[in-house]
Amino acid sequence: MNVVGSTPHYAVSSSESSLAFEARSTMHPVHGQARSLAGYVEAEVNPDGSVSAPQAVKMHVEFPVEQLRSGNSLQDAQMWKMIDSKRFPLVSADLKDLQPTATPNKYTATGAVTLAGRSRTYTGELTFAAGSDSIAVDGNLDVDIRDFGLKPPNLLIIKVEPVVKVSLHLVAKSGA
């Protein structure tokens, strides 16, 4: 296990991690995902795979905006333009607080999401599952793009809703 300071350090496995998103529009849902996630998780883990000190957990995740892909190149180009990917090429999130819930390995998480050069605080739930040399983190969050000064696109008769459902699946490994 790679240890920085006294807390075990796990590096995000880009090939095993992903972020999925879904936005609703008047025509059809827009689905997509991002790969090439990078970052780390620092956490003490109990033998049962639970996090031993939630208040000490640190987590940072980031990915290039232009990794957000819906499978439709026109939609993708419009999305990147709306986010201004040339000026703000990365989306990132940093965990600020983690509190246990009544469900084992499930936590209420508060963190800062940075998009289009603006950082906003969100609260949601994360589930942790730790193995001998890895840790998996899963969570869902509704993100309102207006919080970042972005306007949902309107293309002729198609209107896109401002709230985007985001699902994170993160796998981080020690020594990676």
N, C-alpha and C positions, 0 to 999 in steps of 0.2 A: 504494500500500500504506500503510495506517495504521500508524505506528510510535509506540509508547509506549516511551520510553527508547531502547534500541538494538535491541530485538527486535521483529520484525513482529507486529502484533496483528490477529487475525481474530475477528470477532464471529459468534456462532452464528446461523445462519439458521433461525429457528423454522419456517418453512414447508417447509424441506427436511430437517429433522432429526426423528428419532423414537427412541423407546425401546420395544422390544417385550418382553413377558414371557410366560412359560409356567409354570404351576404344575400339578402332577399331583394328581388326587384319585381316590378310590375309584370314582367314577362316570365321569368324563371329564376331559380336560385343560381347564384354564382359560387361555385366551389373551387377551391384551389389549395395549394400547399406551398411550403417553403422547405427546402433542404439546406444543406451546408450550414447548419447551426453550429455555433462555436460557444465556448464558455466553460464554466466550471461549477461544481457543487462542493462545498466544504461542510462535512457533517460527521459527527460521532454516531456510530450505529451500534445498536444492541444486538446480541446473538439472535434474537427473533426477527431481525430485519427492520425494527422500528428505529426512529431517530431518538437518540438518548437525551439530547439537549436542544430542543427546537429553537430556543432563543439564541443559540450560537450558530445556527445554520446560515451559511452564506451561499448565494447562488447568483450567477450572472449568465445570461444567454443573449446572443446576438446573431444576426444574419443579414446578408445584403438584401436591400429592398427588391432588387431585380431577380431575387430567387423566389419571390411571390409569383406563382404561376397558376393560371386557371385552365390552361389548355387552349385558350383562345388568344392568339397573339395580339389582336386588336384590343381586347379587354385588358390584357396585361400592359400594353403600352399606355393606355389611358390611366390605368391604376398607378403606374410608375410616374407618369407625368403629374397626376394629382398629388402624389406624395412628394414630388420634386426630388426624385432619386439621384439626380446629378449633384445637387447641393447637399442632400442628406442621404447618403448611400446606405446607412445601416439602421435597422430597427433593433432596439435592445430592451432588456428587462433586468432589473436588479431587485432581489428579495430584500425587504426591509424588516419584516416581522413575520414570525411563524408561531401559531398557537395551536395546541392540540384540540381536537373535537372529541365528541363522545365515541366516534368510530375509530377503531385502531388504524394507525398509519395514515389517517386523514387529518389534514391541518387547515386552519384558516390562515391564508397567506395575504400579506399586504406588500406591495412592491411598486416600483416606479417603472413605467413603460415609456420609452422614448421613441417617438415617431415624428418625422418631418421637423426635426429640430426642437420639439417640445416634449417635456417630460410631465407625465400625469400619474397620480397615484390611483391604484385599483386594488380592490380586495376580492378574493375568490377562494377557492379550495384547491389544495394540492394533495395528491396521494404519493407517498414514498414507499418504495419496495427496494430493500437492499439485499444484495447477495454478498458473497465473500470478497469480491473485488470490483463490484459495480453497484450503482444505485440508479433506479428508474424513478422518474418523476412524471406524473400525469396530472393535467388540470384543464379546466375549461373556463373561459372568461368571455363576457360580452363587452366589446369595446365600441364606444361611440366615437366615430372618427371626427365628429364636430369638436370633441374635447381637445383635439390637436389643431384646430383651426382649419380643418379640411371640410370641403363641401361635397356631399355625395353627388356622383355624376348623374346627369340627366341627358340622355341621348334620344332626341326626338320624342317618342312616346314611352321610352323606357326610363323609369325612375328607380334608382337604387336606394334602399333604406340605409340610414346612417349607422345602425348598430350591426356590427360584424361579430359573429360567433367564432371564437378562436379556441382550438384544442391543441394542447402541447403534449407531445410524447418525447421525453428526454431520457437518454441513456448516457450515463457518465461512468467512466472506468478509472480505476486507480492505475497509476503508471502509464496512462495513455498520453 
